[in-house]
Amino acid sequence: MRRSQIAIGLAVILAVLGLNSFYIVDERESALRLWFGEVTAEIREPGLYFKVPVLHEIAKYDDRILPIETAALEVTPADDRRLVVDAFARWRIVDSTQFRRAVGASGVEGARQRLERILNSQVRQVLGQVDSGTVLSVDRSNLMNRIRDNARRESEGLGIEVIDVRIKRADLPEQNLEATFERMRAEREREAADEIARGQEAAQRVRAQADRTVIETTSEAQRLADITRGEADAQRNAIFADAFGRDQEFFAFYRSLSAYEESMKGENTTLVISPDSEFFDYLKSDTGRE
């Protein structure tokens, strides 16, 4: 009875040891075989592997691209406008042995903490060299690439590779928003006033040029009209002079009729003239002489 119990116990122990003598490495992970904490082998190929129970320790690490998000961080760009920045990164373990030696038993969680400190440092350093307008513009992609490259170089000793770094949010702190909006509103109002002033100046130049053109055109037209009128008067006077030279009596008669016509115009047609006046010569006689 005792022998059978011992045999069963040994069988159980051997079964447990046998089960603990093998381990599986998935295609999504890599593994390290440790002998009293020292790395004896790095396994990157998936499959079934043997280990010495109790004496060998197996540390497995995710071989996929891993995410990390930093906490909201206040940075001060070159123009002293503080910004609240949220960033995230993608990274992966490329050297499991070096990774184990760098972070020890803390594993991925310890690496995340150290990588987050590296990212925060690089975000402050890179964004602190430019103004806030650059951070908020399309040039931000260049800044993210600089942060990624710097973080990649600084984290090489951890056995990891930083794949990408992105800035999710870059906003002003709440206490600065109202002041910033007021400053932006004042700047826009100043720009609008400048545009209005420039528009009014341009309009004044156009109006002045138009007034000058009107004056010049009117003056030229008046000059031409005076010339035409003078030439017409000269022709009329020449005709009158010619007619006077040909028949003085007819000319005098015509001038008298014109004087009668002019004197009878208007509302008041009453004339107070002596009957003996020469004005009525052609009313007294058809020849103008008695």
C-alpha positions as CSV (number, residue, x, y, z in Angstrom):
1,M,0.0,0.0,0.0
2,R,2.8,2.4,1.0
3,R,4.8,1.5,-2.1
4,S,1.9,2.1,-4.4
5,Q,1.3,5.5,-2.7
6,I,5.0,6.4,-3.2
7,A,4.8,5.3,-6.8
8,I,1.8,7.4,-7.4
9,G,3.5,10.4,-5.7
10,L,6.6,9.9,-7.8
11,A,4.5,9.6,-10.9
12,V,2.7,12.8,-10.1
13,I,6.0,14.6,-9.4
14,L,7.4,13.3,-12.7
15,A,4.3,14.4,-14.6
16,V,4.5,17.8,-13.1
17,L,8.2,18.1,-13.9
18,G,7.5,16.8,-17.4
19,L,4.8,19.4,-18.0
20,N,7.1,22.1,-16.6
21,S,9.9,21.0,-18.8
22,F,8.3,22.4,-21.9
23,Y,7.1,25.8,-22.9
24,I,5.5,27.3,-26.0
25,V,6.6,30.4,-27.8
26,D,3.7,32.1,-29.7
27,E,4.4,33.7,-33.1
28,R,3.4,37.1,-31.6
29,E,6.0,37.0,-28.9
30,S,9.7,36.3,-28.1
31,A,11.1,34.6,-25.1
32,L,14.2,34.6,-22.9
33,R,15.5,31.5,-21.1
34,L,17.1,32.6,-17.8
35,W,19.5,30.6,-15.6
36,F,19.4,32.2,-12.1
37,G,18.5,35.6,-13.7
38,E,21.1,35.4,-16.4
39,V,20.0,35.2,-20.0
40,T,21.1,31.9,-21.6
41,A,19.0,31.9,-24.8
42,E,16.8,34.2,-26.8
43,I,14.0,32.5,-28.7
44,R,12.3,34.4,-31.5
45,E,10.9,31.5,-33.5
46,P,7.5,30.1,-32.5
47,G,7.4,26.5,-31.3
48,L,7.7,24.0,-28.4
49,Y,10.9,24.3,-26.4
50,F,12.6,22.4,-23.4
51,K,13.7,23.9,-20.1
52,V,15.0,22.5,-16.9
53,P,12.2,22.8,-14.3
54,V,12.8,25.1,-11.4
55,L,16.3,26.1,-12.6
56,H,15.2,27.8,-15.8
57,E,13.0,30.8,-15.8
58,I,11.2,31.8,-19.0
59,A,10.4,35.5,-19.7
60,K,8.1,36.2,-22.6
61,Y,7.6,39.6,-24.3
62,D,5.1,40.8,-26.8
63,D,6.7,41.0,-30.2
64,R,4.0,43.3,-31.7
65,I,3.9,47.1,-32.0
66,L,2.8,48.5,-28.6
67,P,1.0,51.8,-27.8
68,I,1.9,54.3,-25.2
69,E,0.0,57.5,-24.3
70,T,1.6,60.3,-22.3
71,A,-0.3,62.3,-19.7
72,A,-1.3,65.9,-20.5
73,L,1.9,68.0,-20.5
74,E,2.3,71.7,-20.3
75,V,5.0,73.0,-22.5
76,T,6.3,76.6,-23.2
77,P,7.2,77.3,-26.8
78,A,9.7,80.0,-27.8
79,D,7.0,82.8,-27.7
80,D,6.1,82.0,-24.1
81,R,2.6,80.9,-24.9
82,R,2.0,77.8,-22.8
83,L,0.3,74.9,-24.4
84,V,-1.2,71.7,-23.1
85,V,0.0,68.8,-25.2
86,D,-1.1,65.2,-25.4
87,A,1.1,62.8,-27.3
88,F,1.1,59.1,-28.1
89,A,3.7,56.7,-29.5
90,R,4.1,53.3,-31.1
91,W,7.0,51.1,-30.1
92,R,8.2,47.6,-30.1
93,I,10.9,45.4,-28.5
94,V,13.7,44.6,-31.0
95,D,16.3,43.1,-28.7
96,S,14.8,41.0,-25.9
97,T,18.2,40.4,-24.2
98,Q,19.1,44.1,-24.0
99,F,15.5,44.9,-23.0
100,R,15.7,42.4,-20.0
101,R,19.0,43.9,-18.9
102,A,17.7,47.4,-19.1
103,V,14.3,47.1,-17.4
104,G,14.8,43.9,-15.4
105,A,11.8,42.1,-14.1
106,S,9.6,45.1,-14.5
107,G,9.1,44.2,-18.1
108,V,6.9,46.1,-20.4
109,E,5.4,48.2,-17.7
110,G,8.8,49.4,-16.6
111,A,9.7,50.2,-20.2
112,R,6.5,52.2,-20.6
113,Q,7.4,54.3,-17.6
114,R,10.9,55.0,-18.9
115,L,9.7,55.6,-22.4
116,E,7.1,58.1,-21.2
117,R,9.8,60.1,-19.4
118,I,11.8,60.1,-22.6
119,L,8.9,61.3,-24.7
120,N,7.9,64.0,-22.2
121,S,11.5,65.3,-22.2
122,Q,11.7,65.3,-26.0
123,V,8.3,67.0,-26.4
124,R,9.4,69.8,-24.1
125,Q,12.8,70.1,-25.8
126,V,11.5,70.2,-29.4
127,L,8.4,72.3,-28.9
128,G,10.4,74.7,-26.7
129,Q,12.5,75.7,-29.7
130,V,9.6,76.9,-31.9
131,D,6.8,79.3,-31.4
132,S,3.2,78.2,-30.7
133,G,2.1,79.1,-34.2
134,T,4.4,76.5,-35.7
135,V,3.1,73.9,-33.2
136,L,-0.5,74.6,-34.3
137,S,0.3,74.7,-38.0
138,V,0.9,72.0,-40.7
139,D,4.6,72.1,-39.8
140,R,3.7,70.0,-36.7
141,S,4.4,66.8,-38.7
142,N,8.0,67.9,-38.9
143,L,8.1,68.5,-35.2
144,M,6.6,65.0,-34.5
145,N,9.3,63.4,-36.7
146,R,12.0,65.3,-34.7
147,I,10.5,64.1,-31.4
148,R,10.4,60.5,-32.8
149,D,14.0,60.5,-34.0
150,N,15.3,62.0,-30.7
151,A,13.3,59.5,-28.6
152,R,14.5,56.6,-30.8
153,R,18.1,57.5,-30.3
154,E,17.6,58.0,-26.5
155,S,15.8,54.7,-26.1
156,E,18.2,52.5,-28.1
157,G,19.8,51.3,-24.8
158,L,16.4,49.8,-23.8
159,G,16.4,47.4,-26.7
160,I,13.3,49.0,-28.1
161,E,12.5,51.0,-31.3
162,V,10.2,53.9,-31.4
163,I,8.1,53.5,-34.5
164,D,6.1,56.7,-34.5
165,V,5.2,59.7,-32.3
166,R,2.0,61.8,-32.8
167,I,0.7,64.9,-31.0
168,K,-3.0,64.3,-30.4
169,R,-3.8,67.7,-28.9
170,A,-2.1,71.0,-28.5
171,D,-4.4,73.5,-26.8
172,L,-4.0,76.6,-24.6
173,P,-4.6,76.2,-20.9
174,E,-8.1,77.1,-19.8
175,Q,-6.9,80.1,-17.8
176,N,-5.2,81.5,-20.9
177,L,-8.0,80.9,-23.4
178,E,-10.0,84.1,-22.7
179,A,-6.9,86.3,-22.8
180,T,-5.8,84.7,-26.0
181,F,-9.2,85.1,-27.6
182,E,-9.2,88.8,-26.7
183,R,-5.7,89.3,-28.1
184,M,-6.7,87.5,-31.3
185,R,-9.9,89.6,-31.5
186,A,-7.9,92.8,-31.1
187,E,-5.4,91.7,-33.7
188,R,-8.2,90.9,-36.2
189,E,-9.9,94.2,-35.5
190,R,-6.6,96.0,-36.1
191,E,-6.1,94.1,-39.3
192,A,-9.7,95.0,-40.3
193,A,-9.1,98.7,-39.5
194,D,-5.9,98.6,-41.6
195,E,-7.7,97.0,-44.5
196,I,-10.5,99.6,-44.2
197,A,-8.0,102.4,-44.1
198,R,-6.2,101.1,-47.1
199,G,-9.5,100.7,-49.0
200,Q,-10.5,104.2,-48.2
201,E,-7.1,105.5,-49.3
202,A,-7.5,103.6,-52.6
203,A,-11.0,104.9,-53.0
204,Q,-9.9,108.4,-52.4
205,R,-7.2,108.1,-55.0
206,V,-9.7,106.7,-57.5
207,R,-12.2,109.5,-56.7
208,A,-9.5,112.1,-57.0
209,Q,-8.4,110.7,-60.4
210,A,-12.0,110.6,-61.5
211,D,-12.6,114.2,-60.4
212,R,-9.4,115.3,-62.3
213,T,-10.5,113.4,-65.4
214,V,-14.0,115.1,-65.2
215,I,-12.4,118.5,-64.8
216,E,-10.0,117.9,-67.6
217,T,-12.8,116.5,-69.9
218,T,-15.2,119.3,-69.0
219,S,-12.5,121.9,-69.5
220,E,-11.5,120.5,-72.9
221,A,-15.2,120.3,-73.9
222,Q,-15.7,123.9,-72.8
223,R,-12.7,125.0,-74.7
224,L,-13.9,123.2,-77.9
225,A,-17.4,124.6,-77.3
226,D,-16.0,128.1,-76.9
227,I,-13.9,127.7,-80.0
228,T,-17.0,126.4,-82.0
229,R,-19.2,129.2,-80.5
230,G,-16.6,131.8,-81.4
231,E,-16.3,130.5,-84.9
232,A,-20.1,130.4,-85.3
233,D,-20.3,134.0,-83.9
234,A,-17.6,135.0,-86.4
235,Q,-19.5,133.4,-89.2
236,R,-22.7,135.0,-88.1
237,N,-21.1,138.4,-87.8
238,A,-19.6,137.9,-91.2
239,I,-23.0,137.1,-92.6
240,F,-24.5,140.2,-90.9
241,A,-21.7,142.4,-92.1
242,D,-22.1,141.1,-95.6
243,A,-25.8,141.6,-95.5
244,F,-25.3,145.1,-94.0
245,G,-22.9,145.9,-96.8
246,R,-25.3,144.7,-99.5
247,D,-28.6,146.3,-98.1
248,Q,-28.2,148.6,-95.1
249,E,-31.9,149.3,-95.0
250,F,-32.8,145.6,-94.8
251,F,-30.2,145.1,-92.1
252,A,-31.6,147.9,-90.0
253,F,-35.1,146.5,-90.5
254,Y,-34.0,143.0,-89.3
255,R,-32.3,144.4,-86.3
256,S,-35.4,146.4,-85.3
257,L,-37.6,143.3,-85.6
258,S,-35.2,141.4,-83.4
259,A,-35.3,144.2,-80.9
260,Y,-39.1,144.2,-80.9
261,E,-39.1,140.4,-80.3
262,E,-36.7,140.6,-77.4
263,S,-38.5,143.5,-75.8
264,M,-41.8,141.6,-75.8
265,K,-40.6,138.5,-74.1
266,G,-41.3,137.8,-70.4
267,E,-44.3,138.5,-68.3
268,N,-44.0,142.3,-68.3
269,T,-44.6,143.6,-71.9
270,T,-45.3,147.2,-70.9
271,L,-42.8,149.7,-72.3
272,V,-42.5,153.3,-71.3
273,I,-40.8,155.0,-74.2
274,S,-41.2,158.4,-75.9
275,P,-43.3,158.0,-79.1
276,D,-40.6,160.0,-80.9
277,S,-38.0,157.5,-80.1
278,E,-36.1,155.8,-83.0
279,F,-37.1,152.5,-81.5
280,F,-40.6,152.9,-83.2
281,D,-39.3,154.0,-86.6
282,Y,-40.4,150.8,-88.3
283,L,-43.8,150.9,-86.5
284,K,-44.5,154.3,-87.9
285,S,-43.4,153.7,-91.5
286,D,-42.5,150.6,-93.5
287,T,-39.3,152.4,-94.6
288,G,-38.3,153.4,-91.1
289,R,-38.2,157.1,-92.1
290,E,-41.0,159.5,-92.2
